[in-house]
């Protein structure tokens, strides 16, 4: 009997902790991260910039799909 109560109590606590961890303040998150992801900035060890393109991503305000890398390269 005591074990069942203990298991129920632990299960309840687990549910509360999971729900608390899942809750987020979207406005605060957007303030911290910005409305869009930062543009990629890639450099070699020698400091030479490498041109890259933004790819598909999901961010605080939704997801964006871009064309694939081969289509990006065709225009180069």
N, C-alpha and C positions, 0 to 999 in steps of 0.2 A: 504494500500500500504506500509506504513511504517512498519507494523507488518510483512508482507511477507519478506521484506528486512532484518528485524531484525532476523527472523527465519532462513533465508538462511545464514546469517552471522554466527549465532550461530551454525548451522549445519556444516558449513565449518570449523569453529574453532574446533568443537568437532572431526571431522574427522582428522584434522591435529594433535590434541593432542593424539588421539588414535594411529595413525600411528607412532608418535614420541615415544610413550611409548612402542610400540611393537618392535621397532628396537633395536637390541642389537649387541654389538661387541663380537662375540663368542670367539675370542682369549683372550680378557680381562676376560670374564667370566671363561674360562678354567684356566687362571692363578690364579684366585681367588679361584676356587673350586677344581682344580686338574682334571686330566683326568678321574678319577674314584671316586666313592663315598668312604668315609672312611669306614673301616671295623667297624661293630658294636662292641662296648665295653660297656658291661652291668655289673653293680655292684649292690649288695644289699646295704641297709643302713649300714650294718656292714662292708662293703668293700670287700665282697666275690665276686670274678669274676664269672659270669654265662656264660657258653659257648653258643654262638649263631652262626648261619650260615648266610652267605649273601644270601639274597633272590633276586627275580627279581627286576630290577630297570631301570629307564631311567635317563640318566645323560647328560652332555654336548655333548658327542660324540656319543650318541645313546642309545639303550636299550639292556638289557641282560636278558635272561630268565634262571632261574635255576629250578631244580626239586623242588617239594613241600616239606614241612616240614616232612611228614611221610617217604618219601624216604630218606631224610637226616638222620632221626632217625634210620632207619633200619640198617645202617652200624655201629651203636654205640654198 
